[in-house]
Amino acid sequence: MVILKLIYVAIFVIFTLVVIAIMQIRMSGMKVKDFWGFIQANELLDRLYAFSKRCDALTPQEQVIFLGEAEKVFNAFDKVPNALWEEEYQKYSIVLDKYKDIRVKRWVSN
């Protein structure tokens, strides 16, 4: 019986924490879906950052993939306040520079 009460209390605490987190997200002017997209885009940004640091010459297919993934990151970051991603600004700017370089190279080649 005591274990059952502890389980109920734990479930209540977890539910309360989730509700508080959702309320804080909504009070900051974001949608929960946008915040979740930002979290996923942050992981993608880390991969793109590592990829952009080690690869200088990309095949046309790799360029298209990089451009598409970078646009997903940029769209997700645009939907959240800048204060959330100040720490990631350096990675963001490096990926943005690589994105611009690839766009210019593709434009010149066409």
C-alpha positions, -999 to +999 in steps of 0.1 A: +000+000+000+029+024+008+045+016-025+013+024-043+011+058-026+047+066-035+040+057-071+009+081-071+030+109-056+058+103-081+033+104-110+017+136-096+051+153-092+062+143-128+029+155-142+032+188-123+067+194-135+056+188-171+027+212-168+050+239-153+075+234-181+047+237-207+034+269-190+069+285-190+073+277-227+039+292-235+046+323-213+078+330-232+057+333-264+066+300-280+046+269-289+056+236-274+060+222-309+084+250-319+105+244-287+107+207-294+117+215-330+144+238-316+158+209-294+160+186-324+175+214-346+201+220-319+212+184-322+213+187-360+233+219-357+260+200-337+262+175-365+263+201-393+289+220-374+312+190-371+305+182-408+313+218-419+346+218-400+360+187-416+346+188-451+358+214-476+350+197-509+315+183-511+299+165-539+268+181-555+246+156-537+262+163-503+258+200-510+221+196-515+217+175-484+237+200-464+216+229-477+184+212-469+194+203-433+208+237-427+176+253-438+157+231-413+180+244-385+176+280-396+138+278-396+137+262-362+161+287-347+140+316-361+109+304-342+125+307-307+139+338-289+176+346-294+183+343-257+177+306-259+205+300-284+231+326-275+255+298-265+251+281-299+257+313-319+293+305-329+282+271-343+252+287-360+274+313-377+299+288-389+271+266-404+256+297-419+289+307-435+293+272-450+257+274-462+264+308-479+296+294-495+278+264-509+249+286-522+274+309-540+294+280-555+262+264-568+250+297-582+283+304-599+284+269-614+249+273-629 
